[in-house]
Structure formats: C-alpha cells, structure tokens
Amino acid sequence: MLTIDGSHGEGGGQVLRSALSLSLLTGQAICIERIRARRPKPGLQAQHLAGVRAASQVGAATVEGATFGSATLSFAPQGIFPGKYAWNVAEERGSAGATTLVLQTVLLPLAMMFQVPGFKFQVPRHTPHATRNTQHDTSRLTVRGGTHVPWSPPYHYIEQVYLPTLARLGLQASVQIERWGWYPQGGGRIEAQVVATGQPMAGLDLTERGRLLRLRGLSAVSNLPRSIAERQRARAEGFLRPRGFDPHIELVEAPARGPGTVVFLVAEYEQAIAGFTALGARGKPAEKVAEEACAQFIAHHQSGAAVDPHLADQLILPLALAAGPSAFTTSQITQHLLTNIWVVEQFLPVRFQVEGQEGESGRVSVTPSQ
C-alpha cells in the first residue's frame, strides 16, 4: 500500500482528490495520512467525503477512515466501473461543497479506464453499474451541491475552459447545468457524460497562445435584482475597453435556491483558452466583483503565457497520463501546481521540468516514462 502525506506542499483537498484519481487509474491501494493537517478545519470535510464516496463507488473500493474530520484514509480499488451515478455533497452535513471537484475526482479514471500508459490494470468484465460495450463505455453522472462556490472551479470554467482543453488531448466528456448552487445554500445540480473510447490521450503543446481572438463572459445573479448583474457588466466593460479590449458579456438570471452573483470571463486565443472568475458576497459591491475578474484577465494577458494559473495545476494529471510529451507556459506557477506534480510522481514514472519560480510566470514540461 502506497502512503501519501496529505499535508505535503499546498496540503489541501487537491492532494486527496489527485491521489484518489491515481489510485483508480493505477490500481494502487493507498493510505493518505495527515489529511489537510494545516487547515483551520483539518481532516475530511463534507466536500472531500463526497469525493471519496464517488471514487469508492466508481472503483468498488474498500475504504477505511471515510468519516467527518478523519485525518487518515485508506482506499483500495477493485477496478473502474462505468455506469450511471448520482452524488449529493449535501448528504455530508448539508454542504454547498463544489460539485466540480467531485466530478474531477472521477472524470479521468472513467475516461481513461482502458488505456493508461505503462500499466495493465484491467476493468472487470462484469460491472455492478453498467453493461460493458466492446466499443466504448459511457458514464452518466449527476452531482448536487455548489456549482459556483469559493476555492473551486465554477461550472462554467469546467464547461468552457477545462473540458475544451482536455478535448484537444482526445478526452470525450460533456457537462450541463440544471440548477445553480451558491454558497452557503448549495442546491445546484450538474450532469456529465464521460466516454471511454479506449484511445490513448495525445500530448499537448500549449507553450504559445497566439493572438487574442475573443474576450467574452457572463455576469450572473440569482434571487437578486437584475441591476446587480447590469452593474457588474458595466464595470467590466468600463475596466476593459479603455485598455483596448472589446468584451462581450451576457447577462444571466440563473435559477438557484439561494442568492449569488458571479462575473466569469473567457479569453479565447488562437492556441489556448483561459478563464477568470470573481464571486459576489454580502457587502461586496458589484463593481468590485467585476474588477476582480478583469484584473485576473489583465495579469494573465500581460504575461504572454498560454495557460491560466488554475488550468495549469488541473492539467498536471491528464498530461502525465498522455502517451506523448507535453509542455505549457503559465502566467503563474502556484503551490497547487507544484503539489499536484509531487502527488503524480508518487504514482507514475513521469518526468516534470518546471522553469520559473513560484508566484511568477513559467514553463512546465512533462515527459512520460518510456
């Protein structure tokens, strides 16, 4: 059994999620210790338990320590089982935990279960959740909880940045949103379809982004006056147009259980897509929300890099699993990125090279083991 130090590096929930994904993909039983040890609320919280529950069902895993606040978890998968699943983060103490992070925990294992370079971990012929298809297996997933909440990629980032980038690797998955979920009420619902084609993912070169083709986005509100969304859009346009950009921002009044606001921007370059998010909060002016999202975009654009800081750490695992070498430039090397590299290296014989310092722009190259 492989032991993982859950407090390493950034030491947050990403260590847990990446380790669970890699355990499923390699068939390696794991024990994660000191989970989130340096966090104000250490151990497994509702959102993390939902991810464990999802991974354990997909892998028909034997699990110990999956309790609220637990600092140690053992996880031993039996395979990867495609099928139809539904998970509700609110089952764990009524939380608005991120649906997108639960989805990301199982996405790559379900998409790549037939083909992982260097490993021969076979999926059993008979699965408890689906009938095997000799051509491919499709999984249909429903996750309830938060869709636009702090410290996690919002639904629209997954839909418009993360999955389109993975599609260039050959991964086939799609998502749709049925209801939005804000912190703290949650109540959102997303659905995903993941196809395992049996084809290995190719490497990816994202070192050059090309020219900016389009800057678009949305200004959304739920259960609040439409004028707030209008103010967010007006400030975003007023921030960006004097700087030479022509944003196209859609106003959205989103169905949700509770109130919330967001500004989400997507920068479409010739060779890359980047996303930037700012969430509203009680007492936070609409103009401030817009300025935060715009400032993130400006910082990324001025760096000249192809990959935004959030996509950078989310690409580490899929690129490590690709059949060929990959490389990308990013506008900021983060502790999340470096920690994810460390987790991958505990499982896979893959070589990373990071050029640049934490907090600065840089370049990451990934070479699979031959």
C-alpha positions in Angstrom: 0.0 0.0 0.0 1.3 3.4 -1.0 1.4 6.0 1.8 0.7 9.7 0.8 1.4 12.6 3.1 -1.8 14.7 2.8 -0.1 17.7 4.3 2.6 18.0 1.7 3.0 21.2 -0.2 -0.2 23.1 -0.5 -1.7 20.4 1.7 -5.3 20.9 0.8 -8.1 18.8 -0.7 -6.3 18.5 -4.1 -3.8 16.0 -2.6 -6.7 13.8 -1.7 -8.6 14.1 -5.0 -5.5 13.6 -7.2 -4.4 10.6 -5.1 -7.9 9.0 -5.4 -7.9 9.5 -9.2 -4.4 8.0 -9.5 -5.3 5.1 -7.2 -8.2 4.3 -9.5 -6.1 4.7 -12.7 -3.2 2.5 -11.4 -5.0 0.0 -9.2 -2.6 1.0 -6.4 -4.1 0.8 -2.9 -3.3 4.0 -0.8 -3.2 5.3 2.7 -3.4 9.1 3.0 -2.2 10.5 6.3 -2.4 13.9 7.8 -5.2 15.0 5.5 -5.4 18.8 5.4 -3.4 18.9 8.6 -2.6 22.6 8.4 -6.1 23.8 7.5 -8.2 25.7 10.1 -10.6 22.7 9.9 -8.3 19.8 9.3 -9.3 16.4 8.1 -12.1 15.3 5.7 -14.9 17.8 5.3 -18.2 17.4 3.5 -16.8 18.2 0.1 -13.9 15.7 0.5 -16.2 13.0 1.7 -18.4 13.4 -1.3 -15.3 12.9 -3.5 -14.3 9.8 -1.5 -17.8 8.4 -1.9 -17.8 9.0 -5.6 -14.3 7.4 -6.1 -15.2 4.4 -3.9 -18.3 3.7 -5.9 -16.6 4.1 -9.3 -13.8 1.8 -8.1 -15.9 -0.6 -5.9 -13.2 0.2 -3.4 -12.6 -0.9 0.1 -12.4 2.2 2.2 -11.5 2.9 5.9 -11.5 6.3 7.6 -14.2 8.0 5.5 -15.7 9.9 8.4 -16.1 13.6 9.0 -12.9 15.1 10.4 -10.8 12.0 9.7 -7.1 12.7 9.1 -6.4 9.2 7.7 -8.0 7.4 4.8 -7.2 4.0 3.2 -8.5 3.3 -0.3 -8.2 0.0 -2.2 -10.0 -0.1 -5.6 -11.1 -3.2 -7.4 -11.3 -1.7 -10.8 -13.0 1.1 -12.7 -16.7 0.6 -13.2 -18.6 2.8 -15.7 -22.2 3.5 -15.3 -24.9 5.9 -14.1 -24.1 7.6 -10.7 -25.6 10.3 -8.6 -23.9 12.1 -5.7 -25.1 14.8 -3.4 -22.5 16.8 -1.5 -25.3 17.9 0.9 -25.5 14.3 2.2 -22.5 15.2 4.3 -23.8 17.7 6.8 -25.7 19.9 4.3 -22.9 21.5 2.4 -22.6 23.7 -0.6 -19.3 21.9 -1.4 -18.1 22.1 -5.0 -19.8 19.7 -7.5 -17.0 20.3 -9.9 -14.3 19.0 -7.6 -16.3 15.8 -7.1 -16.6 15.4 -10.9 -12.9 16.0 -11.4 -12.0 13.2 -9.0 -13.6 10.5 -11.2 -13.6 12.1 -14.7 -10.1 10.9 -15.8 -10.5 7.4 -14.4 -13.8 6.9 -16.2 -12.5 8.4 -19.5 -9.2 6.5 -19.5 -10.0 3.2 -17.9 -9.0 1.2 -21.0 -5.7 2.9 -21.6 -3.1 4.1 -19.1 0.5 4.2 -20.4 2.8 1.8 -18.5 0.0 0.0 -16.6 -2.1 -3.0 -17.4 -4.9 -2.6 -14.8 -7.9 -4.2 -16.4 -11.5 -3.4 -15.8 -13.5 -6.5 -14.8 -15.8 -7.8 -17.5 -18.9 -7.6 -15.3 -19.6 -4.3 -13.5 -22.2 -3.5 -10.9 -23.4 -0.4 -12.6 -23.4 -0.8 -16.4 -23.3 -3.3 -19.2 -20.0 -3.4 -21.0 -19.8 -2.3 -24.6 -17.0 -3.6 -26.7 -16.5 -0.3 -28.4 -16.7 2.1 -25.5 -18.3 2.7 -22.2 -20.3 5.8 -21.3 -20.9 7.0 -17.8 -23.6 9.5 -16.8 -23.0 11.4 -13.7 -25.2 13.7 -11.6 -23.7 15.8 -8.8 -25.7 18.1 -6.5 -24.2 20.8 -4.3 -22.4 24.1 -5.1 -21.8 25.0 -8.7 -20.3 28.5 -8.1 -18.6 28.5 -4.8 -15.2 29.8 -3.4 -12.0 27.9 -3.7 -13.1 25.7 -6.6 -13.6 26.0 -10.4 -17.1 27.1 -11.2 -19.3 25.1 -13.5 -18.6 27.4 -16.4 -14.9 27.1 -16.1 -15.2 23.3 -16.4 -17.6 23.7 -19.4 -15.7 26.4 -21.3 -12.1 26.0 -20.3 -11.2 22.7 -18.7 -13.1 20.3 -20.9 -12.4 22.0 -24.2 -8.7 21.9 -23.4 -8.9 18.1 -22.5 -10.8 17.6 -25.7 -7.5 18.5 -27.5 -5.9 15.6 -25.8 -8.7 13.3 -27.1 -10.8 13.1 -23.9 -14.5 12.9 -24.6 -16.8 14.4 -21.9 -19.5 17.0 -21.7 -21.4 18.8 -18.9 -24.6 20.7 -18.5 -26.1 22.6 -15.6 -29.7 22.1 -14.4 -29.6 24.4 -11.4 -27.0 26.8 -10.0 -25.8 26.4 -6.4 -24.2 29.2 -4.4 -22.5 29.2 -1.0 -23.8 28.5 1.6 -27.2 27.2 0.4 -26.0 24.9 -2.4 -28.8 23.0 -4.1 -27.2 23.2 -7.5 -27.2 20.3 -10.0 -24.8 19.4 -12.8 -24.8 16.4 -15.1 -21.9 15.0 -17.0 -21.4 12.4 -19.7 -17.9 10.7 -19.9 -17.0 8.4 -22.8 -14.1 5.9 -22.5 -13.0 5.4 -26.1 -10.0 3.1 -25.5 -7.8 5.6 -27.4 -4.7 7.0 -25.6 -4.5 10.7 -25.0 -2.0 12.6 -27.1 0.5 15.0 -25.7 -0.2 18.7 -25.9 1.9 21.8 -26.7 0.5 24.9 -25.0 3.7 27.0 -25.0 2.4 29.6 -27.5 -1.1 31.0 -27.2 -1.3 33.2 -30.3 -3.3 36.3 -30.6 -6.5 37.1 -28.7 -9.5 36.2 -30.8 -12.3 37.0 -28.5 -13.0 38.1 -24.9 -16.4 37.0 -23.7 -18.2 36.1 -20.5 -21.2 36.4 -18.3 -22.5 38.5 -15.4 -25.0 36.4 -13.5 -27.3 36.8 -10.5 -29.7 34.5 -8.7 -32.5 35.8 -6.5 -31.2 39.3 -6.6 -32.1 42.4 -8.6 -31.0 42.2 -12.3 -29.5 45.6 -11.8 -26.6 44.0 -9.9 -25.7 41.9 -13.0 -26.0 45.1 -15.1 -23.7 47.0 -12.8 -21.2 44.1 -12.9 -21.2 44.1 -16.7 -21.0 47.9 -17.0 -17.9 48.0 -14.7 -16.3 45.1 -16.6 -16.8 46.9 -19.9 -15.6 50.2 -18.3 -12.5 48.5 -17.0 -11.5 46.6 -20.1 -12.4 48.9 -23.1 -10.0 51.7 -22.1 -7.3 49.1 -22.1 -8.0 48.1 -25.7 -10.3 45.1 -25.2 -13.8 44.5 -26.6 -15.6 42.2 -24.2 -19.0 40.6 -24.9 -20.6 39.8 -21.6 -24.0 38.1 -21.3 -26.5 39.0 -18.6 -27.9 35.9 -16.8 -30.6 35.5 -14.2 -29.8 32.0 -13.0 -32.2 29.5 -11.3 -30.9 28.7 -7.8 -32.0 28.0 -4.3 -30.2 31.0 -2.7 -28.8 34.4 -3.8 -25.5 34.8 -5.5 -23.5 36.7 -8.2 -20.6 36.0 -10.4 -18.5 37.5 -13.2 -16.8 35.0 -15.4 -14.6 35.9 -18.3 -13.2 33.6 -21.1 -10.2 34.7 -23.2 -10.0 32.8 -26.5 -6.6 32.8 -28.0 -5.5 31.1 -31.2 -4.0 28.2 -29.4 -5.4 28.4 -25.8 -8.4 29.2 -23.7 -8.2 30.9 -20.3 -10.9 31.6 -17.7 -11.2 34.1 -14.8 -13.8 34.2 -12.1 -15.0 36.5 -9.3 -17.8 35.7 -6.9 -20.1 38.2 -5.2 -20.5 38.2 -1.4 -22.7 40.0 1.2 -21.5 43.6 1.4 -19.2 43.3 -1.7 -20.1 45.9 -4.4 -21.0 44.7 -7.8 -18.2 46.8 -9.2 -15.6 45.1 -7.0 -16.7 41.7 -8.3 -16.2 42.8 -11.9 -12.8 44.4 -11.2 -11.5 41.2 -9.6 -12.3 39.1 -12.7 -10.9 41.8 -15.0 -7.7 42.2 -13.0 -7.1 38.4 -13.2 -7.5 38.5 -17.0 -5.2 41.5 -17.4 -2.5 39.9 -15.3 -2.7 36.7 -17.4 -2.8 38.6 -20.7 0.2 40.7 -19.9 2.3 37.7 -19.0 2.2 36.3 -22.6 1.6 32.8 -21.2 -0.9 30.3 -22.7 -2.4 28.7 -19.6 -4.0 30.5 -16.7 -2.9 29.5 -13.1 -6.0 27.4 -12.4 -5.8 25.4 -15.6 -2.1 24.8 -15.1 -2.5 22.7 -11.9 -5.6 21.0 -13.4 -3.5 19.9 -16.4 -0.8 18.1 -14.5 -2.6 14.8 -14.1 -4.0 14.5 -17.6 -0.7 15.4 -19.2 1.1 12.9 -17.0 -1.2 10.2 -18.4 -0.8 11.2 -22.0 1.1 8.9 -24.4 3.4 11.7 -25.6 5.4 14.6 -24.2 3.6 17.9 -23.3 4.6 21.4 -22.4 2.8 24.6 -21.4 3.6 28.1 -20.3 1.6 29.6 -17.4 1.1 33.1 -16.1 1.7 31.9 -12.5 3.4 28.9 -11.0 1.4 28.1 -7.9 1.8 25.9 -4.9 -1.2 23.9 -6.2 0.7 23.1 -9.4 3.8 22.1 -7.5 1.9 20.0 -5.1 0.0 18.2 -7.9 3.3 17.4 -9.6 4.5 15.8 -6.3 1.4 13.7 -6.0 1.6 12.4 -9.6 5.3 11.5 -9.0 4.3 9.2 -6.1 2.3 7.1 -8.6 3.7 7.4 -12.1 7.2 7.1 -13.6 6.9 10.5 -15.4 9.4 13.4 -15.5 8.4 17.0 -14.9 10.5 20.1 -15.5 9.4 23.4 -14.0 11.1 26.6 -15.2 10.4 29.6 -13.1 9.7 30.5 -9.5 6.6 30.1 -7.5 4.4 33.1 -7.9 5.9 34.0 -11.3 5.2 33.0 -14.8 6.9 29.9 -16.1 7.1 26.8 -18.2 6.2 23.2 -17.4 7.2 20.2 -19.5 6.0 16.6 -19.0 7.7 13.5 -20.3 6.1 10.1 -19.9 8.3 7.1 -19.0 9.4 5.1 -22.0 
